[in-house]
Amino acid sequence: MEPFGLAFIVFRFSRNSYFHVAFSVLYFQSLGFSLATALSLESFYYVAKAGLEVPSGVFADRIGRKMTLVLGSLIAASCYLGLGLCDQYWQMMLFEAGLGLSMSMASGTDSALVYDEYRAIGKIREYERVESAGWGMRNIARGLASAFGSVFAAWYTMGSTFILTSIAIFISAPVAAIFLREGNRKSTTLKGVVLSAVSLVQRNGEYRRVLLQFAIITIGVKAGFWAFQPFSDLHHIPLQWIGACFTALLFVSLVASFFVERICGLFGLLHTQTALIVAAFVIMSLSFASTGVAGIVIVSIGLALHAVAQGISDPIMRILINRYAESESRATAMSVASMAGDGAFSLVAPLFGYLIDKHGGAAGSLAIVLVSLSALYPDLIGRQKMQRKALSS
C-alpha cells in the first residue's frame, strides 16, 4: 500500500472516533428535550452540511484538499468540545451547525485527494481497495469509541464523551497535514471548478440519476443510524449495553464494506441498498409487536440488515461519483451528492422523530419503507422510455 493510502486510512480512523455516537440523542433527551426536539438538533447539522457542501467542495478543489481537511478537523474538534460543555438548545444548535460545516469540508474531499494521487500512478484498483478499507476503518473507530464511550458515560457522564471525541478528532489534523499527499491536483480557477461541476450535472444523465437515487437511499441509511438509539430505548436495552450493541452493528458494516462488489452482484449497486433498507425497516416494524427478548431479537435482525446497507453505502457513492467526475471538480461533485443526501434527510428527520414520539417505532419504520421504495422510480421511468423507444423504432 502506498504511504499516502495508509495515511488516508489512519486519518479516517482518527476523524471518526466518536465516543458519544451511540447515545447522543439519549443525551439530548436527558437534558429535557423530546425526541422530536433532539432530532431537530440533528436537522441543523444536516441543513448546514447540505447547504455548505458545494461551497466547501469548490473551496477544496480551488484552494487545496489537504488544507480543507485540516480546517475541517479543527472546526469539528472545537464544536464537539462545545457540545460537551453546554446545555442550552441555541448553543447546541450553533455547534451542530458548525459540525455540519466541518463535515461538509471532509465529505468526499479525502476521497477526491487520494483518488487523484492513485490515478496519477495508475493504481485505480488499489484506490478502490483503500476506499473500502478507509470506510471499514471508519466503522472500527466508531465501534471501539462507542463501546468505550458507553462504559465511560455510565461511569462518569454522557457529556464528557463529547470531550473525548474532540481530542480524537483534533489528532486527525496533523495526520492530514503531514502525511497525506497532494501533488496531482490540477490547478484551476474558481470559474473552472464551477463550470466543470455545472457541466457534469447538466450533461450527464447517469450522474443525475445517481444523485436522485442516492438522496432517497440516504434517507433510509441515516434514519436507521439514528433509529438505533430510540429503538434501543423502546426495547429497554440498558445504557451500558448500548455501546456494545452499536459496536456489533458497526462490525457488521465493517465486514460488508470489504465485500461491496459481492453483496451488490445480484441487484446492482443502488438497488441492493434499497432492498436491504426496505427489508430492515419491515423487520424492525414487526419487532414492536413483541416485547422482551423476542422484540430485541427481531429488531436486532433488522438493524443487522441495515448495518450491511450502511456499510456499502458510502463506498458505492464515492466509487460511482469518481467514475463520472472530472479531476478539477472531483471534490465538488462529491459534495453535490452529499448535499442531496443530507438535504433529503434534514427534511425527513423531524417527521421521523414525530412519528416515533406520537405513533411508535412501527409507524416510523413503515414510513421509511415507503420512502425507500421510491428510489426505484427513476429506473422504472428509464425502462419505460427505453421500451417506448424500442417500440417506436
Helices and strands as residue ranges (DSSP letters): H 3-15, H 24-30, H 35-63, H 65-85, H 89-106, H 109-120, H 124-155, H 160-179, H 190-203, H 205-234, H 239-257, H 260-263, H 269-287, H 292-324, G 327-329, H 330-359, H 361-373, G 374-376, H 377-392
